[in-house]
């Protein structure tokens, strides 16, 4: 899980069976704006729902 600009720099993890790059637009563009709290909450919920799906899919 990375911000949209960090995937290329994601480290190799020895012994990992799978790497699942899931990128997200960083909500920092909304810092110090009226939408800041809403956009951070929106991104947090997006990440949580996708991580739940990923972990439920692991067999």
HELIX and SHEET records of a PDB file:
HELIX    1   1 UNK A    7  UNK A    9  5                                   3    
HELIX    2   2 UNK A   27  UNK A   30  5                                   4    
HELIX    3   3 UNK A   36  UNK A   57  1                                  22    
SHEET    1   A 2 UNK A   2  UNK A   3  0                                        
SHEET    2   A 2 UNK A  23  UNK A  24  1                                        
END                                                                             
